[in-house]
Amino acid sequence: MTTATATATTPQADAGPLVERPIVKAHIIAGFSFFFLSLFAGLFYALQLSRLYPFPGVQLLSPGRLRMVHTNAIAYGFLLNNFMAALYWIVPRLTGQKVLSKKLSWLVFGAWQLIIGGAMLGIIGGKAQGIEWGETPTFVDPFVVLGAALLIANVATPILRIRARKLYVTLWYFGAMMVWMPLTYIMGNFVPQYFVPGAGGAAVTGLYIHDLVGLTVTPLGWGMMYYFVPVILKKPVWSHTLSLVGFWGLAFFYPLNGVHHFFYSPIPMYAQYGAVMSTIAVEIVVFTVIVNFFVTLRGKGDMLRTSLPIRWFYTGMVMYFITCLQCAFQTTLTFQRLIHFTDWVVAHAHLVMFGVFSFWIIGMVVYLWPKLTGFAWWSERLNHLNYWFSTIGLLVMFLDLTIAGVVQGYLWQNLAPWERSLTASMPFWHLRTIAGLLIISGQLMQVYNMWMTARGHSGAAEPAAGEPIAAAS
């Protein structure tokens, strides 16, 4: 099978450090700050379903608004901040070129935090748009597009400067994301709001919902995985060909998936059937990616036990496979008759956003944080406890809400009174809250460990750099 070799261009000797570690560290810190905002907003919303809401009657902190804070803070605050950290770490190492401007990196960092803060305040103030995953207020949207353009200019420059004929697959994913991200955001936040009302706007919104995940978050996540996994395993990806099959499959099939969020709606049925077929096709593509990574692990399987980042990464891969396999079934109209509008969908969303992309990010942080701070982890035990708390908490939540969705679906199919479905759901909602507390406890351990490590409370310093660059031949 095709192997990977280093082909990066040598950086200029007088240009300073290739990777600006402070900006990587700053994005990680900012990301985890918004992570906790999202976690506690989700916890408060869960308490509302258990009739224990801590802010009854407070309009600014109503459950609906906190739910939007929960979803937007995780997407734009936690995921994108940490993916920006990954871009600033990986792209210079794969290209041998610095990003366009250190000052621009810090400008984008500061502007992005202000944008997210403004979005959170706007949502709390009741100015959210009526677009799923696009609730960012209209006054924020132009600044998001501008911030994305500045980030792309900063990170795309080193990719455009290199003269290598073949780019490693990570740069394929990152480069495609830089094209897809602004187009996706503009499509979802401007087109339905100003140009295409009604069912047509709903179809566009459906495309936006899924393309935000599939054409922005997914390329960043898989691009990151294609870099870190070979570096940590110290062996090339098994098949460069399969990696490109995964890339082109994602590019071809994923943009059509989003309409499956609007089954049984006035959107034409040919669009709904197209979403079913493309969603099933994505599962076939994902299978090739999973096979590629697990065959890469062959001969290094013991690292699932000895390397915590690898364990985070591969756990996330398994959950990604489960997510897409589940998608292939649940997007059929047969399944939809049972699970439509139930907690099954909530379980599915948590599995992908936390169990996949957040797990990958935490794995990246476990690997990078000692390199960024110059100190070994203060407590390896806390790192491992976080893994188990987060994994067990997520699996309990996923299974709990999946079963709740089936119960709700059967009750609604049998025309049971609405109140009966609420009563039947209450035990599941209580367990969901407990599972959420388990996840939050694990992340508190993680952040405390990061803080103590950064303060230098450890015995051994990490080497400043030195891992090989994984690039395709």
C-alpha positions in Angstrom: 0.0 0.0 0.0 1.0 3.6 -0.5 3.3 5.0 2.2 3.9 8.6 3.4 7.1 10.4 3.3 8.2 13.9 4.4 8.1 16.4 1.6 7.8 19.8 3.4 9.7 22.8 2.2 12.4 24.0 4.5 11.4 27.2 6.3 13.5 30.3 6.1 16.2 30.4 8.7 15.6 34.0 9.8 11.8 33.8 9.9 11.5 32.9 13.6 9.6 29.8 14.8 7.7 27.8 12.2 4.7 27.3 14.6 3.5 30.1 16.8 2.8 28.1 19.9 1.2 30.9 21.9 -1.6 31.3 19.4 -2.2 27.6 19.4 -2.4 27.6 23.2 -4.6 30.7 23.2 -7.2 29.0 20.9 -7.2 25.9 23.1 -7.8 27.9 26.2 -10.6 30.0 24.6 -12.1 26.8 23.2 -12.3 25.1 26.6 -13.8 28.3 28.1 -16.7 28.2 25.6 -16.8 24.4 26.2 -17.9 24.9 29.8 -20.4 27.6 28.8 -21.9 25.0 26.5 -21.8 22.2 29.0 -23.5 24.2 31.8 -26.1 25.6 29.4 -26.9 22.0 28.3 -27.0 20.9 32.0 -29.5 23.7 32.9 -31.7 22.7 29.9 -31.6 19.1 31.0 -32.7 20.2 34.5 -35.6 22.0 33.0 -36.8 18.7 31.6 -36.5 17.2 35.1 -38.5 20.0 36.5 -35.5 21.3 38.4 -34.8 24.4 36.3 -32.7 26.9 38.3 -33.9 30.1 36.6 -37.7 29.8 36.4 -39.4 33.0 35.1 -36.1 34.6 34.1 -36.7 35.6 30.4 -33.0 36.2 29.5 -32.2 32.7 30.8 -35.2 30.9 29.5 -34.6 27.2 28.5 -35.0 27.8 24.8 -32.3 30.5 24.8 -29.9 28.4 26.9 -30.4 25.5 24.4 -29.2 27.8 21.6 -26.3 28.9 23.7 -25.5 25.2 24.3 -25.4 24.3 20.6 -23.7 27.5 19.3 -21.0 27.6 22.0 -20.0 24.0 21.2 -19.9 24.6 17.4 -18.3 28.0 17.1 -16.7 28.4 20.5 -15.2 25.0 21.3 -14.9 23.1 18.0 -13.8 25.9 15.8 -11.4 27.5 18.3 -9.7 24.1 18.7 -9.7 23.4 15.0 -8.0 26.8 14.5 -5.4 25.6 17.0 -4.9 22.5 14.9 -4.6 24.5 11.7 -1.9 26.7 13.2 0.0 23.6 14.4 -0.4 21.4 11.4 -0.3 23.6 8.3 3.1 25.1 8.9 4.6 21.6 9.7 3.2 20.1 6.5 4.2 22.9 4.2 7.4 24.1 5.9 6.0 27.6 5.6 4.7 30.0 8.3 1.2 31.4 8.2 0.8 34.7 6.4 1.0 36.9 9.5 1.5 36.5 13.2 -0.3 39.8 13.8 -3.2 38.6 11.7 -3.4 35.3 13.7 -3.9 37.4 16.9 -6.4 39.7 15.1 -8.4 36.7 14.1 -8.2 35.2 17.5 -9.4 38.4 19.3 -12.1 39.0 16.7 -13.4 35.4 16.8 -13.9 35.6 20.6 -15.7 38.9 20.3 -17.9 37.4 17.5 -18.8 34.4 19.6 -19.4 36.6 22.7 -21.6 38.9 20.6 -23.6 35.9 19.3 -24.1 34.6 22.8 -25.4 38.0 24.1 -27.6 38.3 21.0 -29.1 34.9 21.6 -29.7 35.6 25.3 -31.2 38.9 24.4 -33.8 37.3 22.1 -32.2 38.3 18.7 -31.6 34.8 17.4 -32.4 33.8 13.8 -35.0 31.1 13.3 -32.5 28.8 11.6 -31.2 25.6 13.2 -27.5 25.9 13.9 -27.8 29.3 12.4 -29.2 31.1 15.4 -26.4 33.7 15.4 -28.1 37.1 15.3 -28.1 38.9 11.9 -25.8 41.7 13.2 -23.1 39.0 13.8 -23.3 37.2 10.5 -21.2 39.7 8.4 -18.4 39.6 11.0 -18.4 35.8 10.9 -17.9 35.8 7.2 -15.2 38.5 7.5 -13.4 36.5 10.3 -13.6 33.4 8.2 -12.0 35.2 5.2 -9.1 36.5 7.3 -8.5 33.0 8.8 -8.5 31.5 5.3 -6.1 34.1 4.0 -3.8 33.5 6.9 -3.8 29.7 6.7 -4.2 29.2 2.9 -1.1 31.2 2.1 1.5 28.6 3.2 -0.4 25.9 1.2 -0.4 28.0 -1.9 3.3 28.8 -1.5 4.6 25.2 -1.6 5.6 23.8 -4.9 5.2 20.1 -4.2 3.2 18.3 -6.9 1.4 16.0 -4.4 -0.2 17.3 -1.2 -0.7 15.1 1.8 -4.4 14.3 2.3 -4.6 16.5 5.4 -4.0 19.5 3.2 -6.7 18.3 0.8 -9.2 18.3 3.6 -8.1 21.7 5.0 -8.0 23.3 1.5 -11.5 22.1 0.7 -12.8 23.3 4.0 -11.5 26.8 3.2 -13.7 26.8 0.1 -16.7 25.2 1.7 -16.9 27.0 5.0 -17.7 30.6 3.8 -20.1 29.3 1.1 -21.9 27.1 3.7 -22.3 29.9 6.2 -23.5 32.4 3.6 -26.0 29.9 2.2 -27.4 29.1 5.7 -27.5 32.5 7.3 -28.3 34.9 4.4 -30.2 33.0 1.8 -33.2 31.8 3.9 -33.2 35.0 5.9 -33.4 37.5 3.0 -33.9 35.7 -0.4 -35.7 32.3 -0.2 -38.7 32.1 2.2 -41.0 29.2 2.8 -40.3 25.6 1.9 -37.4 26.6 -0.4 -35.8 28.3 2.5 -36.3 25.3 4.7 -34.5 23.1 2.1 -31.6 25.5 2.1 -31.6 25.5 5.9 -31.4 21.7 5.8 -28.4 21.8 3.5 -26.8 24.3 5.8 -27.4 22.3 9.0 -25.6 19.3 7.6 -23.0 21.1 5.5 -21.8 23.0 8.6 -21.0 19.6 10.1 -20.0 17.7 6.9 -18.2 20.4 4.9 -16.6 22.4 7.8 -16.3 20.4 10.9 -15.7 17.0 9.3 -12.9 18.1 6.9 -11.2 19.7 9.9 -11.6 16.7 12.0 -10.5 14.1 9.5 -7.7 16.3 8.3 -6.5 16.6 11.9 -6.7 12.8 12.3 -4.7 12.1 9.1 -1.9 14.2 10.7 -1.8 13.2 14.3 -2.5 9.4 14.1 0.6 8.7 11.8 2.7 11.0 13.8 1.9 9.3 17.1 2.0 5.8 15.7 5.2 6.6 13.9 4.0 4.9 10.8 2.3 6.1 7.6 -1.3 5.8 6.8 -2.0 2.3 5.3 -3.4 3.5 2.0 -3.2 7.0 0.5 -5.6 5.9 -2.2 -8.3 5.0 0.3 -7.7 8.4 2.0 -8.5 10.1 -1.2 -11.6 7.9 -1.8 -12.8 9.1 1.5 -12.1 12.7 0.6 -13.9 12.7 -2.8 -16.8 10.6 -1.4 -17.3 13.3 1.3 -17.1 16.1 -1.3 -19.6 14.3 -3.7 -22.2 12.9 -1.3 -22.3 15.0 1.9 -23.7 18.3 0.4 -27.0 16.5 -0.5 -27.6 15.1 3.0 -29.2 18.0 4.8 -32.7 17.7 3.5 -33.1 14.5 5.6 -33.7 16.9 8.5 -37.0 17.9 6.9 -38.7 14.6 6.1 -42.5 14.8 5.8 -42.3 18.5 5.0 -43.5 20.4 2.0 -40.0 20.1 0.4 -40.4 18.1 -2.8 -40.1 14.3 -2.3 -37.4 14.0 -5.0 -35.2 16.1 -2.7 -36.1 14.0 0.3 -35.3 10.7 -1.6 -32.0 12.2 -2.8 -31.1 12.9 0.8 -31.8 9.3 1.7 -29.6 7.9 -1.0 -26.7 10.3 -0.4 -26.8 9.7 3.3 -26.6 5.9 2.8 -23.7 6.5 0.3 -21.8 8.4 2.9 -21.8 5.4 5.1 -20.0 3.4 2.4 -17.4 6.2 2.1 -16.9 6.3 5.9 -16.3 2.6 6.0 -13.3 3.0 3.7 -11.9 5.6 6.0 -12.4 3.5 9.1 -10.7 0.5 7.4 -7.8 2.7 6.4 -7.2 3.9 10.0 -7.6 0.5 11.7 -5.3 -1.3 9.3 -2.8 1.5 10.0 -3.1 0.5 13.6 -2.1 -3.1 12.8 1.1 -4.0 14.7 0.6 -1.0 17.0 -2.6 -2.1 18.7 -1.0 -1.9 22.2 -0.9 1.9 21.8 -4.7 1.9 22.5 -3.6 1.0 26.0 -0.4 3.0 26.3 -1.2 6.2 24.3 -4.2 8.1 25.6 -4.4 10.4 22.5 -4.6 7.3 20.3 -7.4 6.0 22.5 -9.3 9.2 22.2 -8.8 9.3 18.5 -9.9 5.7 17.8 -12.8 5.8 20.2 -14.0 8.8 18.2 -13.6 6.9 15.0 -15.7 4.0 16.3 -18.4 6.5 17.3 -18.2 8.1 13.9 -18.8 4.8 12.3 -21.7 4.1 14.6 -23.1 7.6 13.9 -23.0 7.1 10.1 -24.3 3.5 10.3 -27.2 4.8 12.4 -27.7 7.6 9.9 -28.0 5.2 7.0 -31.0 3.5 8.7 -32.6 6.4 10.5 -32.9 8.5 7.3 -35.1 6.0 5.7 -38.8 6.9 5.8 -39.5 3.5 7.5 -37.4 4.5 10.5 -38.6 8.1 10.4 -42.2 7.0 11.0 -41.0 5.8 14.4 -38.3 8.3 15.5 -39.4 11.6 13.9 -39.1 14.4 16.5 -38.1 12.0 19.3 -35.1 12.0 21.6 -33.5 9.4 19.3 -32.4 12.4 17.2 -30.9 14.2 20.3 -28.9 11.0 21.1 -27.6 10.9 17.6 -26.5 14.6 17.7 -24.7 14.2 20.9 -22.9 11.1 19.7 -21.4 12.9 16.7 -20.7 16.3 18.2 -19.3 15.1 21.5 -18.4 11.5 20.9 -16.6 12.2 17.6 -15.3 15.7 17.1 -14.9 16.6 20.8 -13.2 13.3 21.5 -10.7 14.0 18.7 -10.1 17.5 20.0 -9.5 16.3 23.5 -7.0 13.7 22.1 -5.2 16.5 20.3 -5.0 18.5 23.5 -3.7 15.6 25.5 -1.0 15.2 22.9 -0.2 18.9 22.4 -0.6 20.5 25.8 2.8 19.3 27.2 4.5 20.6 24.0 2.8 24.0 24.4 3.6 24.4 28.0 7.0 22.8 28.2 5.9 20.5 31.1 4.8 16.9 31.3 1.2 16.3 32.5 0.7 17.1 36.1 -1.5 14.0 36.5 -1.9 11.2 34.0 -4.5 9.7 36.3 -6.8 12.7 35.8 -6.4 12.4 32.0 -7.4 8.8 32.2 -10.3 9.5 34.5 -11.6 12.1 32.1 -11.5 9.6 29.3 -13.6 7.1 31.2 -16.0 9.6 32.7 -16.6 11.2 29.3 -16.9 7.8 27.5 -19.2 6.2 30.0 -21.3 9.4 30.4 -21.7 9.7 26.7 -22.6 6.1 26.1 -25.2 6.2 28.9 -26.7 9.4 27.5 -26.7 8.0 24.0 -28.3 4.7 24.9 -30.7 6.3 27.3 -32.0 8.9 24.8 -32.1 6.3 22.0 -34.4 4.1 24.0 -36.4 7.1 25.1 -36.9 8.0 21.4 -38.3 4.5 20.6 -40.7 4.7 23.6 -41.9 8.1 22.5 -42.3 7.0 18.9 -44.4 4.0 19.8 -46.6 6.0 22.1 -47.2 8.7 19.5 -47.9 6.0 16.8 -50.6 4.6 19.1 -52.1 8.0 19.6 -51.4 7.9 23.3 -52.2 11.3 25.1 -49.2 13.7 25.0 -49.0 13.8 28.7 -48.4 10.0 28.8 -45.3 10.4 26.6 -44.0 13.1 29.0 -44.5 10.8 32.0 -42.8 7.9 30.2 -39.9 10.2 29.2 -39.2 11.5 32.7 -37.0 8.6 34.0 -34.9 8.8 30.8 -34.5 12.6 31.2 -33.3 12.1 34.8 -30.7 9.6 33.7 -29.6 12.0 30.9 -28.9 14.6 33.5 -26.8 12.2 35.6 -24.9 11.2 32.5 -24.3 14.9 31.7 -22.9 15.5 35.2 -20.5 12.6 34.7 -19.3 14.3 31.5 -18.9 17.7 33.1 -17.0 16.1 36.0 -14.5 14.6 33.6 -14.0 17.8 31.8 -13.4 19.7 35.1 -10.7 17.2 35.8 -9.2 17.8 32.3 -9.1 21.6 32.7 -7.7 21.5 36.2 -5.0 19.1 34.9 -4.2 21.6 32.1 -4.0 24.5 34.5 -1.7 22.7 36.9 0.5 21.5 34.1 0.8 25.0 32.6 1.8 26.3 36.1 4.8 23.9 35.9 3.8 21.5 38.6 5.4 18.5 37.0 8.7 16.8 37.1 9.7 16.4 33.4 9.8 18.9 30.6 8.5 17.9 27.2 10.8 18.4 24.2 9.9 21.6 22.3 9.4 20.0 19.0 10.7 17.1 16.9 7.9 14.9 15.7 8.2 13.9 12.1 6.0 15.4 9.4 3.6 13.0 7.9 3.2 13.8 4.2 2.3 11.9 1.2 4.7 10.7 -1.4 
